[in-house]
Amino acid sequence: PTAAQSCGACSKAAASVSSVSRCAGCKGIWYCNRDCQKAHWSSHKAMCKKVAVLAKSGDGFDKAVTKAGEGEKPKKGQTVVVNYTGKFLNGQVFDSSKKPGRQPFEFAIGTGQVIAGWDEGVAEMQVGEEATLVLDPSYGYGE
């Protein structure tokens, strides 16, 4: 792990500990020791299984609807406006349009202006729908 990575359970900088382990299921989260991994597993296991399945299937993303929307899905080239919160697998937020002073994000669907997970995932959503998108690294920002 790099100095920027931290333990998924206690947030201790991974580079500052002598024993580091990685989640065997998704390979997407680091732990400073086995105790932290065991403590965090109950909250991580559902996400871990989704990521492991995505990696094997090559589907790119998984979408879990948390609030139903209505109407038609956007068409290629149509401008969409979204609120979002980007999180790492350990739950750490790396970006959000909901932070004070931020605005919803606008982009033209299916035109490559955003990561593939958004282009394809948001294209599957209806107006007012809220969903969690779990992305394979190739559909996000890479590994």
TORPA-4810 file (N, C-alpha, C, O; in nm, 3 decimals):
<nodes>
NODE_1_0.083_-0.120_0.000_0.000_0.000_0.000_0.087_0.125_0.000_0.202_0.122_0.042_P
NODE_2_0.030_0.234_-0.047_0.101_0.361_-0.048_0.070_0.437_0.080_-0.018_0.398_0.156_T
NODE_3_0.143_0.545_0.103_0.122_0.626_0.222_-0.019_0.686_0.224_-0.072_0.714_0.332_A
NODE_4_-0.079_0.704_0.108_-0.213_0.765_0.100_-0.323_0.667_0.139_-0.433_0.710_0.173_A
NODE_5_-0.296_0.537_0.135_-0.397_0.438_0.169_-0.405_0.421_0.320_-0.304_0.432_0.391_Q
NODE_6_-0.525_0.393_0.367_-0.542_0.375_0.511_-0.622_0.249_0.539_-0.690_0.196_0.451_S
NODE_7_-0.613_0.205_0.663_-0.685_0.086_0.706_-0.835_0.108_0.690_-0.887_0.213_0.725_C
NODE_8_-0.903_0.007_0.637_-1.046_0.017_0.616_-1.127_0.019_0.743_-1.245_0.057_0.740_G
NODE_9_-1.069_-0.020_0.854_-1.142_-0.025_0.981_-1.106_0.090_1.074_-1.195_0.156_1.128_A
NODE_10_-0.977_0.116_1.093_-0.937_0.217_1.192_-0.881_0.344_1.130_-0.854_0.440_1.202_C
NODE_11_-0.863_0.346_0.999_-0.812_0.462_0.924_-0.666_0.494_0.949_-0.618_0.600_0.908_S
NODE_12_-0.594_0.405_1.016_-0.450_0.424_1.037_-0.383_0.417_0.901_-0.418_0.333_0.818_K
NODE_13_-0.286_0.504_0.876_-0.215_0.504_0.748_-0.147_0.369_0.729_-0.071_0.324_0.814_A
NODE_14_-0.174_0.305_0.616_-0.122_0.172_0.589_0.030_0.169_0.591_0.090_0.070_0.633_A
NODE_15_0.092_0.275_0.546_0.238_0.279_0.541_0.300_0.292_0.681_0.421_0.274_0.696_A
NODE_16_0.219_0.324_0.782_0.273_0.346_0.916_0.269_0.221_1.004_0.308_0.227_1.121_S
NODE_17_0.223_0.109_0.951_0.216_-0.014_1.030_0.303_-0.122_0.967_0.330_-0.120_0.847_V
NODE_18_0.347_-0.216_1.050_0.439_-0.317_1.000_0.369_-0.435_0.934_0.427_-0.501_0.848_S
NODE_19_0.244_-0.463_0.972_0.172_-0.577_0.917_0.047_-0.528_0.846_-0.044_-0.472_0.908_S
NODE_20_0.042_-0.550_0.716_-0.072_-0.503_0.637_-0.131_-0.621_0.562_-0.058_-0.701_0.503_V
NODE_21_-0.265_-0.633_0.563_-0.331_-0.738_0.486_-0.433_-0.674_0.394_-0.479_-0.563_0.417_S
NODE_22_-0.468_-0.746_0.290_-0.563_-0.698_0.191_-0.683_-0.791_0.192_-0.668_-0.911_0.212_R
NODE_23_-0.804_-0.736_0.170_-0.923_-0.819_0.164_-0.903_-0.924_0.055_-0.873_-0.890_-0.060_C
NODE_24_-0.918_-1.050_0.090_-0.896_-1.158_-0.006_-1.007_-1.166_-0.110_-0.985_-1.218_-0.220_A
NODE_25_-1.125_-1.114_-0.078_-1.238_-1.123_-0.170_-1.231_-1.024_-0.284_-1.239_-1.064_-0.401_G
NODE_26_-1.215_-0.897_-0.253_-1.222_-0.794_-0.358_-1.087_-0.732_-0.390_-1.073_-0.665_-0.492_C
NODE_27_-0.989_-0.753_-0.306_-0.856_-0.694_-0.323_-0.861_-0.542_-0.323_-0.764_-0.476_-0.362_K
NODE_28_-0.973_-0.484_-0.279_-0.990_-0.340_-0.288_-0.977_-0.265_-0.159_-0.998_-0.144_-0.156_G
NODE_29_-0.943_-0.332_-0.050_-0.935_-0.264_0.078_-0.819_-0.321_0.159_-0.795_-0.442_0.158_I
NODE_30_-0.749_-0.233_0.228_-0.633_-0.271_0.309_-0.670_-0.266_0.456_-0.754_-0.186_0.497_W
NODE_31_-0.606_-0.351_0.534_-0.622_-0.350_0.680_-0.484_-0.351_0.744_-0.391_-0.412_0.693_Y
NODE_32_-0.472_-0.282_0.857_-0.342_-0.276_0.924_-0.312_-0.404_0.999_-0.196_-0.432_1.029_C
NODE_33_-0.415_-0.484_1.031_-0.392_-0.613_1.096_-0.519_-0.698_1.086_-0.624_-0.650_1.044_N
NODE_34_-0.508_-0.823_1.124_-0.622_-0.916_1.115_-0.738_-0.875_1.206_-0.854_-0.896_1.170_R
NODE_35_-0.709_-0.816_1.322_-0.816_-0.774_1.412_-0.904_-0.668_1.346_-1.026_-0.673_1.356_D
NODE_36_-0.842_-0.573_1.279_-0.919_-0.469_1.209_-1.001_-0.531_1.097_-1.117_-0.494_1.076_C
NODE_37_-0.942_-0.626_1.024_-1.013_-0.692_0.915_-1.136_-0.765_0.969_-1.244_-0.755_0.911_Q
NODE_38_-1.121_-0.839_1.079_-1.234_-0.910_1.138_-1.341_-0.813_1.186_-1.460_-0.838_1.167_K
NODE_39_-1.300_-0.702_1.249_-1.395_-0.604_1.302_-1.476_-0.537_1.190_-1.592_-0.503_1.210_A
NODE_40_-1.415_-0.518_1.074_-1.480_-0.446_0.964_-1.558_-0.538_0.871_-1.641_-0.491_0.793_H
NODE_41_-1.534_-0.668_0.879_-1.591_-0.762_0.783_-1.742_-0.756_0.776_-1.797_-0.762_0.666_W
NODE_42_-1.813_-0.744_0.887_-1.959_-0.746_0.883_-2.016_-0.633_0.798_-2.118_-0.651_0.733_S
NODE_43_-1.951_-0.517_0.796_-2.001_-0.407_0.713_-1.947_-0.413_0.570_-2.006_-0.356_0.479_S
NODE_44_-1.834_-0.480_0.551_-1.770_-0.485_0.420_-1.814_-0.603_0.334_-1.804_-0.597_0.211_H
NODE_45_-1.862_-0.711_0.396_-1.882_-0.834_0.321_-1.981_-0.823_0.206_-1.959_-0.884_0.101_K
NODE_46_-2.090_-0.747_0.220_-2.187_-0.735_0.110_-2.124_-0.664_-0.009_-2.142_-0.707_-0.123_A
NODE_47_-2.052_-0.556_0.016_-1.986_-0.482_-0.091_-1.876_-0.567_-0.153_-1.859_-0.568_-0.275_M
NODE_48_-1.802_-0.637_-0.070_-1.691_-0.720_-0.117_-1.741_-0.824_-0.216_-1.679_-0.845_-0.320_C
NODE_49_-1.852_-0.889_-0.185_-1.906_-0.991_-0.274_-1.946_-0.932_-0.408_-1.924_-0.994_-0.512_K
NODE_50_-2.005_-0.811_-0.408_-2.045_-0.746_-0.534_-1.922_-0.718_-0.619_-1.923_-0.743_-0.739_K
NODE_51_-1.817_-0.665_-0.557_-1.696_-0.631_-0.632_-1.630_-0.757_-0.687_-1.585_-0.757_-0.802_V
NODE_52_-1.625_-0.862_-0.609_-1.565_-0.988_-0.656_-1.643_-1.043_-0.775_-1.583_-1.092_-0.870_A
NODE_53_-1.775_-1.037_-0.770_-1.858_-1.084_-0.881_-1.835_-0.998_-1.005_-1.823_-1.051_-1.115_V
NODE_54_-1.827_-0.867_-0.987_-1.802_-0.777_-1.101_-1.669_-0.809_-1.167_-1.658_-0.813_-1.289_L
NODE_55_-1.568_-0.830_-1.086_-1.435_-0.857_-1.141_-1.436_-0.985_-1.226_-1.369_-0.991_-1.329_A
NODE_56_-1.511_-1.084_-1.184_-1.518_-1.210_-1.258_-1.609_-1.199_-1.381_-1.581_-1.261_-1.484_K
NODE_57_-1.716_-1.121_-1.370_-1.815_-1.115_-1.478_-1.774_-1.021_-1.590_-1.813_-1.041_-1.705_S
NODE_58_-1.696_-0.917_-1.557_-1.660_-0.818_-1.657_-1.774_-0.726_-1.691_-1.767_-0.653_-1.791_G
NODE_59_-1.882_-0.726_-1.610_-1.998_-0.642_-1.638_-1.970_-0.494_-1.616_-2.041_-0.410_-1.672_D
NODE_60_-1.870_-0.460_-1.537_-1.833_-0.321_-1.519_-1.897_-0.252_-1.401_-1.829_-0.178_-1.329_G
NODE_61_-2.026_-0.272_-1.379_-2.089_-0.207_-1.265_-2.212_-0.284_-1.220_-2.268_-0.366_-1.293_F
NODE_62_-2.251_-0.255_-1.097_-2.373_-0.311_-1.040_-2.452_-0.194_-0.985_-2.394_-0.102_-0.927_D
NODE_63_-2.582_-0.196_-1.002_-2.666_-0.086_-0.956_-2.769_-0.139_-0.858_-2.840_-0.235_-0.887_K
NODE_64_-2.777_-0.075_-0.741_-2.878_-0.108_-0.641_-2.966_0.014_-0.621_-2.919_0.116_-0.569_A
NODE_65_-3.092_0.006_-0.660_-3.185_0.118_-0.647_-3.223_0.135_-0.501_-3.265_0.040_-0.435_V
NODE_66_-3.207_0.258_-0.450_-3.244_0.288_-0.312_-3.372_0.370_-0.304_-3.436_0.375_-0.199_T
NODE_67_-3.408_0.435_-0.416_-3.534_0.508_-0.424_-3.579_0.504_-0.570_-3.504_0.543_-0.660_K
NODE_68_-3.699_0.455_-0.594_-3.751_0.444_-0.731_-3.774_0.582_-0.792_-3.808_0.678_-0.724_A
NODE_69_-3.754_0.589_-0.922_-3.782_0.711_-0.997_-3.902_0.686_-1.086_-3.971_0.585_-1.075_G
NODE_70_-3.925_0.781_-1.176_-4.035_0.763_-1.270_-3.998_0.829_-1.403_-3.910_0.914_-1.409_E
NODE_71_-4.066_0.788_-1.506_-4.039_0.844_-1.639_-3.940_0.761_-1.715_-3.901_0.651_-1.675_G
NODE_72_-3.899_0.816_-1.828_-3.808_0.745_-1.917_-3.662_0.761_-1.875_-3.626_0.855_-1.804_E
NODE_73_-3.582_0.668_-1.919_-3.439_0.677_-1.897_-3.381_0.778_-1.997_-3.438_0.796_-2.104_K
NODE_74_-3.270_0.843_-1.963_-3.212_0.942_-2.055_-3.159_0.876_-2.183_-3.118_0.760_-2.183_P
NODE_75_-3.163_0.953_-2.289_-3.112_0.906_-2.417_-2.971_0.961_-2.439_-2.934_1.063_-2.383_K
NODE_76_-2.894_0.890_-2.523_-2.757_0.933_-2.551_-2.755_1.078_-2.597_-2.832_1.119_-2.684_K
NODE_77_-2.665_1.156_-2.537_-2.650_1.297_-2.571_-2.735_1.390_-2.484_-2.709_1.510_-2.478_G
NODE_78_-2.835_1.336_-2.417_-2.921_1.417_-2.331_-2.843_1.461_-2.208_-2.765_1.383_-2.153_Q
NODE_79_-2.863_1.585_-2.164_-2.797_1.635_-2.044_-2.870_1.586_-1.920_-2.992_1.600_-1.909_T
NODE_80_-2.793_1.529_-1.828_-2.848_1.485_-1.700_-2.783_1.566_-1.589_-2.671_1.615_-1.603_V
NODE_81_-2.854_1.579_-1.479_-2.805_1.651_-1.362_-2.813_1.555_-1.244_-2.920_1.503_-1.213_V
NODE_82_-2.700_1.531_-1.179_-2.697_1.433_-1.071_-2.629_1.489_-0.945_-2.534_1.567_-0.953_V
NODE_83_-2.680_1.448_-0.831_-2.610_1.463_-0.705_-2.540_1.330_-0.683_-2.594_1.225_-0.717_N
NODE_84_-2.421_1.332_-0.627_-2.346_1.209_-0.609_-2.258_1.219_-0.485_-2.225_1.328_-0.438_Y
NODE_85_-2.222_1.105_-0.434_-2.119_1.092_-0.332_-2.033_0.975_-0.372_-2.081_0.862_-0.378_T
NODE_86_-1.907_1.000_-0.399_-1.812_0.895_-0.437_-1.742_0.843_-0.313_-1.690_0.920_-0.233_G
NODE_87_-1.741_0.711_-0.297_-1.679_0.648_-0.180_-1.586_0.535_-0.225_-1.609_0.470_-0.326_K
NODE_88_-1.482_0.515_-0.145_-1.398_0.398_-0.161_-1.471_0.280_-0.098_-1.572_0.299_-0.030_F
NODE_89_-1.421_0.159_-0.119_-1.485_0.041_-0.062_-1.490_0.043_0.090_-1.576_-0.021_0.150_L
NODE_90_-1.398_0.116_0.151_-1.398_0.123_0.297_-1.497_0.227_0.350_-1.504_0.250_0.471_N
NODE_91_-1.573_0.290_0.260_-1.672_0.388_0.300_-1.621_0.532_0.306_-1.700_0.624_0.325_G
NODE_92_-1.492_0.551_0.289_-1.433_0.685_0.293_-1.479_0.765_0.171_-1.463_0.720_0.057_Q
NODE_93_-1.536_0.883_0.194_-1.583_0.969_0.086_-1.463_1.038_0.021_-1.380_1.096_0.090_V
NODE_94_-1.455_1.032_-0.113_-1.349_1.102_-0.184_-1.400_1.223_-0.260_-1.321_1.309_-0.299_F
NODE_95_-1.531_1.232_-0.284_-1.589_1.348_-0.351_-1.739_1.346_-0.334_-1.799_1.239_-0.321_D
NODE_96_-1.801_1.463_-0.335_-1.946_1.469_-0.323_-1.998_1.604_-0.373_-1.940_1.709_-0.345_S
NODE_97_-2.108_1.599_-0.446_-2.173_1.723_-0.489_-2.259_1.779_-0.376_-2.312_1.889_-0.386_S
NODE_98_-2.272_1.704_-0.269_-2.356_1.745_-0.157_-2.280_1.824_-0.051_-2.339_1.868_0.048_K
NODE_99_-2.150_1.842_-0.070_-2.071_1.923_0.023_-2.116_2.068_0.014_-2.160_2.113_-0.092_K
NODE_100_-2.105_2.142_0.123_-2.145_2.284_0.121_-2.075_2.361_0.009_-1.954_2.348_-0.011_P
NODE_101_-2.152_2.439_-0.062_-2.098_2.519_-0.172_-2.089_2.447_-0.305_-2.054_2.509_-0.405_G
NODE_102_-2.120_2.318_-0.309_-2.112_2.241_-0.432_-2.249_2.237_-0.499_-2.351_2.260_-0.436_R
NODE_103_-2.249_2.208_-0.627_-2.370_2.201_-0.708_-2.385_2.060_-0.765_-2.287_1.987_-0.775_Q
NODE_104_-2.507_2.021_-0.802_-2.523_1.894_-0.875_-2.436_1.897_-1.002_-2.407_2.004_-1.056_P
NODE_105_-2.397_1.781_-1.048_-2.308_1.768_-1.163_-2.389_1.745_-1.290_-2.482_1.664_-1.290_F
NODE_106_-2.355_1.816_-1.397_-2.423_1.804_-1.527_-2.329_1.742_-1.629_-2.211_1.775_-1.635_E
NODE_107_-2.384_1.651_-1.709_-2.306_1.597_-1.820_-2.401_1.538_-1.924_-2.516_1.507_-1.895_F
NODE_108_-2.350_1.525_-2.046_-2.427_1.465_-2.155_-2.407_1.315_-2.149_-2.294_1.267_-2.156_A
NODE_109_-2.514_1.241_-2.137_-2.508_1.096_-2.117_-2.453_1.024_-2.241_-2.487_1.058_-2.354_I
NODE_110_-2.367_0.926_-2.218_-2.317_0.842_-2.326_-2.218_0.906_-2.421_-2.198_0.856_-2.531_G
NODE_111_-2.156_1.017_-2.380_-2.065_1.087_-2.471_-1.919_1.083_-2.425_-1.833_1.144_-2.487_T
NODE_112_-1.891_1.010_-2.316_-1.753_0.998_-2.270_-1.703_1.115_-2.187_-1.583_1.126_-2.163_G
NODE_113_-1.792_1.203_-2.143_-1.751_1.317_-2.060_-1.718_1.274_-1.917_-1.652_1.348_-1.843_Q
NODE_114_-1.765_1.157_-1.877_-1.746_1.108_-1.741_-1.695_0.964_-1.745_-1.682_0.905_-1.852_V
NODE_115_-1.667_0.907_-1.629_-1.622_0.768_-1.623_-1.729_0.676_-1.680_-1.848_0.708_-1.677_I
NODE_116_-1.687_0.563_-1.732_-1.779_0.467_-1.797_-1.891_0.422_-1.703_-2.004_0.403_-1.747_A
NODE_117_-1.860_0.406_-1.576_-1.962_0.363_-1.479_-2.077_0.461_-1.469_-2.191_0.421_-1.448_G
NODE_118_-2.047_0.590_-1.483_-2.153_0.692_-1.482_-2.226_0.693_-1.616_-2.349_0.695_-1.620_W
NODE_119_-2.151_0.691_-1.725_-2.215_0.693_-1.858_-2.316_0.580_-1.871_-2.428_0.601_-1.919_D
NODE_120_-2.278_0.461_-1.829_-2.367_0.346_-1.843_-2.466_0.333_-1.727_-2.582_0.299_-1.747_E
NODE_121_-2.419_0.359_-1.604_-2.504_0.344_-1.487_-2.616_0.447_-1.481_-2.731_0.412_-1.455_G
NODE_122_-2.583_0.573_-1.504_-2.685_0.680_-1.499_-2.782_0.664_-1.617_-2.899_0.701_-1.606_V
NODE_123_-2.734_0.610_-1.728_-2.822_0.586_-1.843_-2.932_0.486_-1.810_-3.035_0.482_-1.878_A
NODE_124_-2.912_0.405_-1.706_-3.011_0.306_-1.665_-3.107_0.360_-1.558_-3.191_0.286_-1.506_E
NODE_125_-3.094_0.488_-1.525_-3.176_0.546_-1.417_-3.290_0.631_-1.472_-3.284_0.679_-1.585_M
NODE_126_-3.392_0.648_-1.390_-3.506_0.734_-1.423_-3.497_0.863_-1.341_-3.424_0.869_-1.242_Q
NODE_127_-3.570_0.965_-1.382_-3.574_1.091_-1.309_-3.619_1.066_-1.165_-3.719_0.998_-1.141_V
NODE_128_-3.543_1.120_-1.071_-3.576_1.105_-0.930_-3.524_0.978_-0.866_-3.531_0.963_-0.744_G
NODE_129_-3.472_0.887_-0.945_-3.420_0.761_-0.890_-3.292_0.787_-0.814_-3.209_0.870_-0.853_E
NODE_130_-3.276_0.716_-0.704_-3.151_0.718_-0.629_-3.098_0.576_-0.628_-3.173_0.480_-0.608_E
NODE_131_-2.968_0.563_-0.650_-2.909_0.430_-0.659_-2.764_0.434_-0.613_-2.699_0.539_-0.612_A
NODE_132_-2.715_0.318_-0.576_-2.573_0.301_-0.547_-2.514_0.224_-0.665_-2.562_0.117_-0.701_T
NODE_133_-2.410_0.281_-0.723_-2.337_0.214_-0.832_-2.206_0.161_-0.775_-2.128_0.237_-0.718_L
NODE_134_-2.183_0.033_-0.789_-2.056_-0.028_-0.750_-1.982_-0.056_-0.880_-2.030_-0.132_-0.965_V
NODE_135_-1.865_0.005_-0.895_-1.794_-0.001_-1.022_-1.671_-0.091_-1.017_-1.595_-0.088_-0.920_L
NODE_136_-1.652_-0.169_-1.121_-1.526_-0.237_-1.143_-1.425_-0.124_-1.168_-1.460_-0.024_-1.229_D
NODE_137_-1.300_-0.139_-1.121_-1.202_-0.031_-1.141_-1.192_0.019_-1.285_-1.170_0.138_-1.307_P
NODE_138_-1.209_-0.070_-1.382_-1.199_-0.027_-1.523_-1.314_0.065_-1.563_-1.303_0.135_-1.664_S
NODE_139_-1.420_0.067_-1.487_-1.533_0.156_-1.514_-1.528_0.284_-1.431_-1.615_0.370_-1.440_Y
NODE_140_-1.424_0.294_-1.349_-1.405_0.411_-1.265_-1.276_0.481_-1.302_-1.258_0.526_-1.415_G
NODE_141_-1.188_0.489_-1.204_-1.062_0.559_-1.224_-0.942_0.464_-1.231_-0.828_0.509_-1.221_Y
NODE_142_-0.967_0.335_-1.249_-0.860_0.237_-1.256_-0.832_0.178_-1.119_-0.906_0.204_-1.024_G
NODE_143_-0.728_0.099_-1.110_-0.698_0.030_-0.983_-0.633_0.120_-0.882_-0.601_0.076_-0.771_E
</nodes>
